[in-house]
Amino acid sequence: MNRKSKQTIAFGAFRLLSLAVMGILLWILGFIIYNGAGAMSIEFLTTSPKDNMTEGGIFPAIVGTFYLVVCSMAFAFPLGVMSAIYITEYASNATIVRIIRIMTNNLGGVPSIVFGLFGMSLFVNTFGFGDSILAGSLTLGLLILPLVIRTTEEALKAVPDAYRSGSLALGATKLQTVRRIVMPAAMPNIITGLILSIGRISGETAPILFTAAAYFLPQLPHSIFDQVMALPYHLYVLATSGTDIEASEGAAYGTALVLVGIVLLMNAFAGVIRRYFNNKMKTY
Amino acid sequence: MKSTNNKIISAKHINFFYKEFHALKDINLEISSQSVTAFIGPSGCGKSTFLRLFNRMNDLIHGTRIEGLCLVEGENIYAKGVDTDRLRKKVGMVFQKPNPFPKTIFENVAYGLRVNGMGDKQFISQRVETSLRSAALWEEVKDKLHKSAYALSGGQQQRLCIARALAVEPSILLMDEPASALDPISTARIEELIVRLKQNYTILIVTHNMQQASRISDQTGFFMMGELVEFGSTKQIFTAPEREQTYNYISGHFG
């Protein structure tokens, strides 16, 4: 067999495999849309579950997931971004940087159910927050911290050093350089990291299992010290531990569709923000 | 601005190390204000390292160490408690590759003023204009001040970086091979500019281009392997070098 046909076969196989990957994704999406579309209605999106969760909607779970995402990001995003800035822009001691990096990488490898357990022990019990948005968000925040740090670090490292030396050479302080030059240039990539993080935590079930999620709540939370329903946990409940699993199947698929929809919507929104920053910082 | 025969820069017994590597060996020289001083020498000879001593840019590299005395306008810039940010405002720098910020042309020039808390809006826009004029760029960019700096050509970008450095009114301008990434026409414009800027600034320039050194500088220092082999008036260095190494280098026998 000559080199040319070898190449044709090899790339043909690669193409087929990458199409297969795409196919799997489309299959999952199609499956969820096909099964979930029937449950979709204004009522489904805006009312609470009723009749043992076989009827009604999932409004409290949508709101709960929204609260959890916002609160956990409010905690993890500044913390993660600031640590990443410290590691890449300030820390001069290579050993300390290496230790921090190993720690965060390992933190990222801890199974999410372990985070759940830790969150329950620390936030729910020791700090006495109880099962609440606060405890759940802090747990989710810890879970997502390594990803935020990692993506922010990569974003900062992608900013050319020539910008930094240019700024410092004009008499700017390190902080001014970070704030006015490095951060704006890194922002599109940091936002991408934020997107990834939001997508990840809106779907996490294990960390909120013991810290925030309620099986059923007819009303919305009043404060961050209240329990909430959340989409992934609600899906889990509908699919495994409802009173009538068969009757709630439609609602389960509907929940899955909403969950996927929310993640996609958030991604699209973050994409808009990213494009806005990119246009502002255009270097073409 | 200091008087012409005032020594604005003096280096006394400078030794410089990158960790164990002895990069600069017992350098001594003095530079008068409002002059152009060129540093030539083969790659890795220490000339860029020497240049970066005067705005303490070497501080950004871990494991560097300096011995000796480095005076700028009579002040020991390596003394304890010296504010490097203030020093860098006084000693501007232009880099080898044009490195405008990913901002507009206007904001690039205004940046140094903003970070140093200088002036109000009107002052800043005036200073931006005068700086761009001094860098011979104003006519080309006055209608697109609010366009990205990256819309400019390489040569224009480098003049923008010069304007950016001039905006904070330094007394000394360090230039690290400022034209090495540019085409001959842009290079000629930068050279004209350097000669003109000499009236108001003291310029130290590192260059690989010996014709450039002989064209624009008043005095020249020849570095080799961390030593300042010879330092004198450009005319003398290029027509009657005292040291054989200098002669070999400028006549192209090596390097």
Chai-1 contact restraints between the chains, C-beta under 6 A:
chainA,res_idxA,chainB,res_idxB,connection_type,confidence,min_distance_angstrom,max_distance_angstrom,comment,restraint_id
A,A162,B,N99,contact,1.0,0.0,6.0,A-B,restraint_1
A,Y163,B,F101,contact,1.0,0.0,6.0,A-B,restraint_2
A,G166,B,N99,contact,1.0,0.0,6.0,A-B,restraint_3
A,A169,B,R88,contact,1.0,0.0,6.0,A-B,restraint_4
A,A169,B,M93,contact,1.0,0.0,6.0,A-B,restraint_5
A,L170,B,G112,contact,1.0,0.0,6.0,A-B,restraint_6
A,G171,B,D85,contact,1.0,0.0,6.0,A-B,restraint_7
A,G171,B,R88,contact,1.0,0.0,6.0,A-B,restraint_8
A,G171,B,K89,contact,1.0,0.0,6.0,A-B,restraint_9
A,G171,B,N116,contact,1.0,0.0,6.0,A-B,restraint_10
A,A172,B,V115,contact,1.0,0.0,6.0,A-B,restraint_11
A,T173,B,D85,contact,1.0,0.0,6.0,A-B,restraint_12
A,Q176,B,V115,contact,1.0,0.0,6.0,A-B,restraint_13
A,I181,B,F101,contact,1.0,0.0,6.0,A-B,restraint_14
A,A185,B,P102,contact,1.0,0.0,6.0,A-B,restraint_15
A,M281,B,P102,contact,1.0,0.0,6.0,A-B,restraint_16
A,K282,B,S148,contact,1.0,0.0,6.0,A-B,restraint_17
A,T283,B,P102,contact,1.0,0.0,6.0,A-B,restraint_18
A,T283,B,Y150,contact,1.0,0.0,6.0,A-B,restraint_19
A,Y284,B,Y150,contact,1.0,0.0,6.0,A-B,restraint_20
